[in-house]
Amino acid sequence: MQGISRATFAAGQESLEALLTAAGRDPSAVGEELFAVTDLLSVNPALRRALTDPSRDGDAKAGLVNRLFGGQVDGATVDLLAGLVRGRWARTGDLVDAVESYAVSAVLAGAERAGRLDDVEDELFRFGRTVAGDQGLRDAFSTRSEGGDRKADLVRTLLGRRTAPETVRLAVQAAARPRGLRTEQVLEGYVEAAAARRRQLVAHVVAALPLTEEQRGRLAAVLQRQYGRPIRLNVDVDPAVVGGVRVEVGGEVVDGTISTRLDDARRRLAG
């Protein structure tokens, strides 16, 4: 991606991580929705042009997203997509690449939440090596071969129940909808995405006021020392917390907000 697209992609990535770490959100379901959008955009050049046309008003493009996907996918996913099309893209294909990348991230986030991310990375790597080393499989998954459903069924037969469901879902995508690449190339990209995610944790932070860059840096450094992995901060501002911060990392919560301390004090006085 060129600079314009990279900036929009990065902003969307932050929105995606906030969506995936929201309470009650199923990352795998978000991934399915984003893969469906990827499939639609990849076969519809007119729609891609309409959603990335720099001469069109951003709100108009967001409105088109709402008309197309509202009621078809979750409202939070629609909001994510609307934010993407309000941004600027150097190429129409960059939007499709971004949505697909977000879909992969969402599926991997589901694996991470379930404690299967290491397994998924290893299984994707081994399946990619299997495909690369087998001429019959390379031919079966070739872009010259027709039948996306047939390829998906072949993946499910090969992987069966021995592998994580996220591995199967991503392998199906790589085989049935490789978007002009070889299946083993797509799988290699998925392995890299899994490795990157495994090395990084996401901390959901709630604070009364926006954190300064210095505060964000100190907090990230403290959390990195505690968890031994790089930390991405997603910060929400909620004046109701009064002061302090609430931090959630991988389901573990550290609540140092004043509002919580006051609630605890009230309970102790009442008890």
N, C-alpha and C positions, 0 to 999 in steps of 0.2 A: 504494500500500500504506500502511496505517496503521502506527503506530510499532512495535507488537508484531511485525507481519509483516516490517517492514523490518529489525529486529534479527536475526530468524531468517534472512532472506534474505542479509544481509551475512555472517553466520557461515558459511552454506553456500557463498557465493561464495569465501571464503578456502579452504575445503576443496576446492572445484572447481579453483581455480588450482593448489593443491598436487598434485591428481590429474593435471591436464593437463601439468604440468612434470615428472612422475615419469619416470624413465628407462624407455625401452621402451614408453611409453604412446602410443597413437594417438589424438590429440584428435578426429579425425573419427569414429572408431568410438564414442567416448564420446558424441559428438553424436547419432549414429544411435540409440544406446540411450536417450538422454534424450528424443529426439523420440518414440520409440515409447511411452515412459512418459507423455509429455504427451498423446498421442493417446488412450491408455487412460483416463487420468484425466478428460479433457475430455468423454467420453461416458458416464461412470459416476459420477453424483452420489452414489450410496450409498457408493462407495469413497472419494470425496473427503471425505465427512462422517466416515467411519470413521477416516481418516488425520489429520484435523484436529480431532477432537472433544476439547476441552480437559478433559473429565471422564474421559477414558481415560488410563491409565498410558502414559508415553512408551515404555517397554520393550515394552508390549503392541502399540503401533502399529508399533514397529520390527520386532517379530516378524512382524506381518502383512506388512510389506514383504519380509522375508526369505522368507516362504512364497510370496508372489506372484511375486517376481522372482529369487529364488535359482535359479541354473541357467539362467535366461533371459538375464540380462545379466551382465557381468563383476562379480566380487565387490567390487571397489573402487567401482563404480557403485552397487551395492546398499548399501554402507556409507554413501555420500554421501546416498542417499535415506533411509536409516534415521536418519541424523543430522537430516535435514530434518523428518521427522515427529515426532521427539522435541521439536522446538521448538514454539512457539506461533504460531498464525495467526489474524488478525482475521477473515478470510473464507476459506471453502473454496476459492474461486477463486484466492486468492493463492498457494496451493501450486502450482496448475497454471501460473500465470504465472511462478513462480520456476523450475520445472523447464524450461519452454520457454525462458526467458531463459538458463539454464545450457546448454541444447542449442545455442542460437545462439552463445554464447560459445565452446563447444567447437569448433564448425565454424569459427569465425573464428580460433581458436587454431591449427587445422590449416592454414588459409590463411597465417597469420603464419609458422608454422614452414617452410612451403614457399616463402616469399618472395612470396606472391601477395596479401597483405592489401590493398595499395593498389589493385590491379586489382579485387578483389572489391568494395571500397567504391564504386569508380567504376561498375562494371557494374551493381550493384544500384541505384544512383542512376539511371542511364540507363534501366534496364528499368522502374523505377517511373514515370519521366516518360513513357515510351512508353505504359504502361498507362493512366496518368491522362489522356493526350491522345487516346486512341483509344476511342470509344464502343463499338465492336465488342468490343474486348478487355475493357472494363469489364463489358459484359454477359456475356461468356463466363466471366469469373471471379467474377461476382456470387454472393452467398450464396443468391440465389434459384435459381441454376442448379445442377442436380444433376450428380453424376459427378466425384468427386475424382480418379479415375484419368484421366478425359478431360482435366481441367484440367492435371494433371501432364504428360501427353503433349504438350499444347499448349505448355507452357513449354519442354519439351525440344526441340520442333520449332523454336520461336522462337529459342532461345539456341544450340542445337546445340553444336558443338565449338569455337565461337569464343570461348567464355567459360570462366572457371575452374570446375572441378567444384564448388567450394564455393558459387559464385554460383548455379549450377543447383540445387544441393540446397536452398539457402535460398529461391530463387524458387519451387520446387515446393511447399515448405511454406507459403509465403505465399499461393499460389494455391489449393492443394488443401485446406488446413486453416487458414483465416484466423481461426477462432474468433470469428465475428460481426463482424469488421472488414472493410473493403474491402482488397483485395489491395495497392493502392498505399499504404494506411496501414501495413500490416504491413511492406512493403518500406522505407518511410521509417524505421520503428523499427530495422530491421536496419542501415540505413545509419548511423544514429546510433550503434549498438553498434559497428560497424566503425570509425567515426571515433574513438570513445572508446578502443578497444583500440589503434588505431594510434598514439595519442598517449601510450600508457602501456606500459612494459615490465615484465615480471615477473622478479624476481631470486629464485632459489632459493638460500637461505642455510643452511648447515649449521654449527652451532656446538656447542661442548662444553657450554655453559650457556645458559639463556634470555637473550636480549638485553634490556637495559633500554630504556625508551622513548627515553632520550637516545642510547643506542648505535644504536638503529634509525634515529633521526632523522639522526644523523651519517652512517651508512652510506648511507642513501637519498640524502642530499644529495650525497655523493661520487659515487655512481653516476649520479645525475641530471646532474651536471656532465660526467661522462665520456661519457655516451651522449646527452645533449641532450634527454632525454625524461623525463617523470615515471616514477618507479619504484615498483612494488608489491613489498614484501618478503614472501616466504613463508619462514618460519624453522623449520627442524627442529633438534631437539636430539639430539646423538649424543655421549655421553661418550667414545667411542672416539677422537674427534679430538684429545682431551687439551686443546688450546687453539688459539686463532686461529679463523679462519673459512674456509669454502669457499664461493665465490659463483659461480653459473652464471647467465648472462644470454644468452638467445637462442642457446644452444649454445656460448657462449664461457665458459671456466672459469678462475677465478683461485683457486688453492688456496694458502692461507696457513696451513694447519693444522700444528700441531706434529707430529702423527703422520706427515704426508707428509714433512716435513723430516727426521724420524728415519729414515723408510724410505729417503730419498735418501742420507742419510749412511751407512746400512748398506750400500747398494749400492756406494757409492764405496769404502768400506773393503774390501768383498768383491772388488771389481774391481781 
